[in-house]
Every structure is written in C-alpha cells, then in structure tokens.
Amino acid sequence: MQAPGTIEGVNLLALRSHNTALVLDLLRTAGPDGISRLELAERTALTPQAVSKITARLRDAGLATEAGRRASTGGKPRTVLRLVPEAGHAVGVHLDRDELRAVRVDLTGAVVAERRVPVDLGVGADAVVRTVAREARGLMGDGPSGDGLGVGIALPGPLDHTHGVLHRVTGFPEWDGFPLRDALERRLGVPVVVDKDTNAAALGLAVAGEAGSFAYLHLGTGLGAGLVIGGTVHRGARTGAGEFGHQVVQLDGPPCGCGDRGCVEALCLDAVARGDLAGAARVLGVGAGNLVALLDVDLVLLGGRTVAAAAEEFVRGVAAVLDDRARRAGEEAVPVRVARGGVAEGAAQLVLGPVFGRTDG
C-alpha cells in the first residue's frame, strides 16, 4: 500500500506550501490551454525565480507538464504549462441514510469512476464502516495513482467536522459520538475528511465556480443547507451551521425526528409522502425565505434526490414564495435554480481543496 498523501512515490505533503498551492490552483483553473510562468508570477505576486522553482518541482512530481508555446510580445515564445489531471485522485463518498454513492475524481474534480450501493445507517457502525471502506477501497485501487490523496465522506449532520465525529444524526441517535474519521483511516490507511453532506456539496459548487454568497438546500431523505458566505463555506463555531431543516415553522405541526414539532423537514417530507410536491415546494420556499431574510444571500440552489425527481416544480414553488416576499418588500427577488454537481463530488473536494489552497470554498 502506498503511503498516505503520495502520488507515484512523490510525497504531496512536501509540496503543499502556500505558494505551491497558489500555482497549482492557477494551473487547474487555466485548464488544458495552460498558463505561462510569467502569468503565474504576475497573478501570484511571486518572483519569476520562485515560480520557476515551484513549477520545476511540480514537473518532477508529474503534476505539471508543457502544453505548448505562446507567442510573446517580445523575445522568444513563452512555454505554457498545464496541470496533469490524472497525476492524482481523490475519492468522495456520499453516505446517505439508505444509499452510498462513491466517486473517484482526478485533480480537476472530473469523475472517472463511480459506485452506488444500498446501505442502512441503522444496521450499526461496524457494518456501515465496512461497507464504506470496501467501496472506497475499490475506487482507490484503480489506475496508476494507487491510493491517491485520500477519501472525503459526506453524510447527514449534525457532526463535528474538525474531529470527524458524528453527533445525533436525525433518526439514528446510536451514531452520537462515533469517531467516523478515525475508524475509516485505520481501515483505509489514507487521510479521511468528514463533513456534512450539505457543506460538501456547497464546497463543490464554490470550487466549480459559483461565486458570492449562496445557500444550497438539499432535500432527499432529510433536509439541510450548505452556506457559502463571501466565497467561503460557513460551518459555524462548532461546525454545526446549516441545520436548516429543523427550523420550526408550525408550532402544532407533525413530530420531527429531531424531537421538535413542525420543522421544515417534517413538513416537507410529509408533503412528499402524500404526493403533494407543490405543497412541499411551498414549505421549502418558506424556509428559504427565512434564510434569505436572515443572511441576505445572492442565490438559492436546490439539490437532492427529491428535488431531482421534480426539479421544475420545486424551483417554481420556491421561487414563487421568494418572489412574493421580495415584491412585498419592494426588493429584487433572489434567483432560484437547481445545483449542478452532487454530494459525492463535493466530498472529493474536501480532499482536493487543501492541495489547491481552497479548504473552504
């Protein structure tokens, strides 16, 4: 087994300086057309000599290569460099209450392999950890990069992102206090990062180019939110931000798995179970409206299996509530649309982010 954090025998941890991350991120965003050393120096404010040393190390590590030459305004043509996407991989796992989806992505975040299996969080930690480890290991072992950079795990919260410890996952209190990160690192022998499904998805969206401040609302087996404020994922002081589904909007409403009554999640899931998708969308819109009023975000993005099954209806219903509120306040409505990308892809970005200096969006 390869040592954690290595690519083709090269220790990536040794390359993860701030300046190296800046250069790697610019190589990544430049795409296949590449970027010249002079441009790298200009955009990082590093000296040309420093950029030359960094790019030389990256080329030696197989992470960068020449992408041709570009005409210069004076002197000889400039050599253009690009990232080598296949030089490293990360695995992202979306561990839902009833299903596991795992992806293997290259350094650009493109999915190169995928697995999907049923799972039940209620069968106990040992059985679930074995399933996660088996599926992640099956993806890590493919291709020349061996174990790759690590594994990101995204699942319903609340949880302690910093220490990788679960709290009382709604409906599954037996997981409270379970050290998921440590349990998987022992089995896999690679770095593991754990975060809420909504935070991982929000990070993936920010890395993919969603700018500014936005709320990602995920409706599937539960309901939660990922918040990006000023381009950074907001996790809160105890990494518990985004428990959007458990805001009470009806004091005498139906009981929720969290112990309260009338939560947005309970109302939404009840409406979905009755086949009243328009009603579910309206409830989601009310919750989204409260969030917009509280945080003044620029955009609301919708995702999750339930949304995906009736995307137009949910976008229309949520937008109608936000439009009505904005009209009464004499303001411009916040746009609503379906998010591009999944939770598993975002989970992989939990691992890739530090390589490119983008730990929180």
C-alpha positions in Angstrom: 0.0 0.0 0.0 1.2 3.5 -0.9 2.0 5.9 2.0 -0.9 8.3 2.6 -0.6 11.5 0.6 1.7 10.1 -2.1 1.5 10.2 -5.9 3.7 7.9 -7.9 6.2 7.8 -5.0 6.2 11.6 -4.5 5.1 13.0 -1.1 2.5 15.6 -1.9 2.6 16.9 1.7 6.1 18.1 0.9 4.7 20.1 -2.0 1.8 21.7 -0.1 3.3 25.1 0.7 1.1 28.1 0.3 2.9 29.3 -2.8 2.8 25.8 -4.4 -1.0 25.7 -3.7 -1.4 29.1 -5.4 0.5 27.9 -8.5 -1.4 24.6 -8.6 -4.8 26.3 -8.4 -3.9 28.6 -11.3 -2.7 25.6 -13.3 -6.0 23.9 -12.5 -8.2 26.9 -13.4 -6.3 27.5 -16.6 -7.5 24.2 -18.0 -5.9 22.3 -20.9 -4.8 25.6 -22.6 -2.3 26.1 -19.7 -0.6 29.2 -18.4 2.9 30.7 -18.7 5.4 31.1 -15.9 5.3 34.9 -16.5 1.5 34.9 -16.0 1.9 32.7 -12.9 4.3 35.2 -11.5 2.1 38.1 -12.2 -1.1 36.5 -10.7 0.6 35.2 -7.6 2.9 38.2 -7.0 5.8 35.7 -6.7 9.2 36.3 -8.3 9.9 34.6 -11.7 12.6 32.7 -9.9 10.3 31.4 -7.3 7.7 30.4 -9.9 10.4 28.6 -11.9 11.5 26.6 -8.8 7.9 25.6 -7.9 7.0 24.6 -11.5 10.2 22.6 -11.7 9.2 20.6 -8.6 5.7 20.1 -9.9 7.0 18.8 -13.3 9.4 16.5 -11.4 6.4 15.2 -9.4 4.4 14.6 -12.6 1.8 17.2 -11.6 2.6 19.7 -14.4 3.7 19.4 -18.0 4.3 21.6 -21.0 1.2 22.5 -23.1 3.0 24.1 -26.0 4.2 27.6 -26.6 2.5 31.0 -26.8 3.6 34.0 -28.9 5.3 36.7 -26.9 5.1 40.4 -27.4 8.9 40.5 -27.4 11.6 37.9 -27.3 11.2 34.1 -27.6 7.8 32.4 -27.3 6.7 31.6 -23.8 6.4 28.0 -22.7 2.9 27.2 -21.4 2.3 24.7 -18.5 -0.8 22.8 -17.6 -1.9 20.6 -14.8 -1.8 16.8 -15.3 -5.3 15.8 -14.1 -4.5 12.1 -14.0 -1.5 12.6 -11.7 -3.6 12.3 -8.6 -7.0 11.2 -7.5 -9.4 11.6 -4.6 -12.4 9.5 -3.5 -15.6 11.2 -2.5 -18.4 9.3 -0.6 -22.0 10.4 -0.1 -23.2 8.3 2.8 -27.0 8.8 2.9 -29.4 7.2 5.3 -30.3 4.5 2.7 -27.7 4.6 0.0 -24.0 5.1 -0.6 -22.6 6.8 -3.7 -18.8 7.0 -4.2 -16.8 8.6 -6.9 -13.2 8.7 -7.9 -12.1 12.1 -9.3 -9.0 13.4 -10.9 -7.2 16.6 -9.9 -9.7 18.7 -11.8 -12.6 17.2 -10.0 -13.8 15.2 -13.0 -15.4 11.9 -12.2 -13.5 8.9 -13.6 -15.3 6.1 -11.8 -18.4 5.6 -9.7 -20.0 3.1 -7.4 -23.5 3.0 -5.8 -24.9 0.5 -3.3 -27.8 0.4 -0.8 -26.9 1.0 2.8 -28.8 1.3 6.1 -27.4 3.6 8.8 -29.5 1.7 11.3 -27.6 -1.6 11.0 -24.8 -0.3 13.2 -21.5 1.5 12.9 -19.3 -1.6 12.3 -21.3 -2.8 9.3 -21.6 0.6 7.8 -17.9 1.4 8.1 -17.1 -2.0 6.5 -19.3 -1.1 3.5 -17.8 2.4 3.2 -14.3 1.1 3.4 -15.0 -1.6 0.8 -16.5 0.8 -1.7 -13.8 3.4 -1.2 -11.0 0.9 -1.4 -12.5 -0.4 -4.7 -12.2 3.0 -6.2 -8.8 3.9 -4.7 -7.1 0.8 -6.2 -7.8 1.6 -9.8 -5.2 3.2 -12.0 -1.5 4.2 -11.7 -2.1 6.6 -8.7 -2.8 3.8 -6.2 -4.3 5.1 -3.0 -4.3 8.7 -4.2 -4.8 11.7 -1.9 -7.4 10.4 0.5 -11.2 10.0 1.0 -13.8 12.6 1.7 -17.0 11.4 3.5 -20.2 13.4 3.4 -23.3 12.4 5.4 -26.3 13.9 7.2 -25.4 16.0 10.3 -25.1 17.3 12.8 -21.4 16.3 13.2 -18.0 17.6 14.3 -16.2 18.4 11.0 -12.9 19.2 12.8 -12.6 15.9 14.5 -14.6 13.7 12.2 -17.0 12.7 15.0 -20.8 12.2 14.4 -23.5 13.7 16.6 -27.1 12.8 16.8 -27.9 12.1 13.1 -31.7 12.6 12.9 -33.4 9.2 13.2 -30.1 7.5 14.1 -29.2 8.5 17.7 -26.9 5.5 18.1 -24.3 7.2 15.9 -23.9 10.0 18.5 -20.2 10.3 19.4 -18.9 7.8 16.8 -15.4 8.7 15.5 -16.0 8.0 11.8 -12.9 9.6 10.5 -10.5 7.7 12.8 -12.4 4.4 12.2 -12.0 4.8 8.4 -8.4 6.0 8.5 -7.5 2.8 10.4 -9.2 0.7 7.7 -8.0 2.5 4.6 -4.6 3.8 5.6 -5.1 7.2 3.8 -6.2 10.6 5.1 -10.0 10.8 5.6 -12.1 14.0 5.9 -15.7 14.0 7.2 -18.2 16.7 6.7 -22.0 17.2 6.4 -23.5 16.4 3.0 -24.7 19.9 2.5 -21.3 21.5 3.3 -19.5 19.2 1.0 -22.0 19.9 -1.8 -21.6 23.7 -1.2 -17.9 23.4 -1.3 -18.0 21.5 -4.6 -20.3 24.2 -6.0 -17.9 27.0 -4.9 -14.9 25.3 -6.4 -16.8 24.7 -9.6 -17.4 28.5 -10.0 -20.4 29.5 -8.0 -19.4 33.0 -6.8 -20.5 35.2 -3.9 -22.9 34.1 -1.1 -25.4 31.4 -1.7 -27.5 28.8 0.1 -27.6 25.2 -1.1 -30.8 23.4 0.1 -30.7 19.6 -0.1 -33.9 17.7 0.1 -33.6 13.9 0.0 -34.1 11.5 2.9 -33.8 14.7 5.0 -33.4 18.4 4.6 -30.4 20.6 5.2 -28.5 23.6 4.0 -24.9 24.4 3.0 -24.0 28.0 3.3 -21.3 29.8 1.3 -20.7 33.4 2.6 -18.4 35.5 0.7 -17.0 32.5 -1.2 -16.3 30.5 2.0 -18.3 27.6 3.4 -19.8 28.7 6.7 -19.6 25.8 9.3 -20.1 27.8 12.5 -18.0 27.8 15.7 -18.9 24.2 16.4 -19.2 23.2 12.7 -23.0 22.8 13.2 -24.2 25.6 10.9 -26.8 24.7 8.2 -29.3 22.6 10.3 -31.8 24.3 8.1 -34.4 21.5 8.2 -35.0 21.9 11.9 -36.3 25.4 12.0 -39.9 25.3 13.4 -42.4 27.0 11.2 -45.6 25.4 12.7 -45.8 25.1 16.5 -48.5 22.4 16.4 -47.1 20.6 13.3 -46.2 17.0 12.9 -43.4 15.5 15.0 -39.9 15.5 13.6 -37.1 13.0 14.1 -35.2 15.7 15.9 -37.7 15.8 18.8 -39.5 19.1 17.8 -42.8 19.6 16.0 -43.5 21.5 12.8 -39.9 21.6 11.5 -39.5 22.4 7.8 -38.0 19.0 7.2 -41.0 17.2 8.8 -43.5 19.3 6.8 -41.6 18.8 3.5 -41.2 15.1 3.9 -44.9 14.7 4.9 -46.0 16.6 1.9 -43.7 14.5 -0.4 -45.0 11.3 1.2 -48.6 12.4 0.3 -47.6 13.1 -3.3 -48.1 16.9 -2.7 -44.9 18.2 -4.3 -46.3 21.6 -4.8 -47.0 21.8 -1.1 -43.5 20.5 -0.3 -42.1 23.2 -2.6 -44.1 25.9 -0.8 -42.8 24.8 2.6 -39.3 24.7 1.3 -39.8 28.2 -0.1 -40.9 29.5 3.4 -37.8 28.1 4.9 -35.7 29.5 2.1 -37.3 32.9 2.5 -36.4 32.9 6.2 -32.8 32.1 5.3 -32.6 34.8 2.6 -34.0 37.4 5.1 -31.5 36.3 7.7 -28.4 36.1 5.6 -29.1 38.2 2.5 -27.6 35.6 0.2 -27.4 36.2 -3.6 -28.7 32.8 -4.8 -30.6 29.7 -3.7 -29.6 26.4 -5.2 -31.7 23.3 -4.8 -30.4 19.7 -4.8 -31.0 16.2 -3.5 -32.9 13.2 -4.8 -36.4 14.5 -4.1 -35.6 17.8 -5.9 -34.0 16.0 -8.8 -37.2 13.9 -9.4 -39.3 17.1 -9.9 -36.8 19.9 -10.4 -39.0 22.3 -12.3 -41.8 22.0 -9.7 -39.5 22.7 -6.8 -37.8 25.6 -8.5 -41.1 27.1 -9.4 -42.6 26.7 -6.0 -39.6 28.0 -4.0 -39.2 30.9 -6.4 -42.8 31.9 -6.1 -42.5 32.3 -2.3 -39.3 34.3 -2.6 -40.8 36.5 -5.4 -43.9 37.2 -3.3 -41.8 38.2 -0.3 -39.5 40.4 -2.4 -42.5 42.1 -4.1 -44.0 43.0 -0.7 -40.7 44.4 0.5 -40.1 46.3 -2.7 -36.9 44.3 -3.4 -35.4 42.3 -6.2 -36.1 38.6 -5.8 -33.2 36.2 -5.1 -32.8 33.7 -8.0 -33.5 30.0 -7.5 -32.1 27.2 -9.6 -31.1 23.6 -9.5 -27.5 22.9 -8.3 -25.0 21.3 -10.7 -23.0 18.6 -9.2 -23.6 16.0 -6.4 -22.7 15.5 -2.8 -20.1 12.8 -3.6 -18.2 15.1 -5.9 -18.2 17.7 -3.2 -16.9 15.2 -0.7 -13.9 14.6 -3.0 -13.2 18.3 -2.9 -12.8 18.1 0.9 -9.6 16.2 0.0 -8.6 18.1 -3.1 -9.2 21.6 -1.7 -6.1 21.8 0.5 -3.9 20.7 -2.4 -5.1 23.9 -4.2 -5.3 26.1 -1.1 -9.1 26.0 -1.2 -10.1 24.4 2.1 -13.4 26.3 2.5 -14.6 27.2 -1.0 
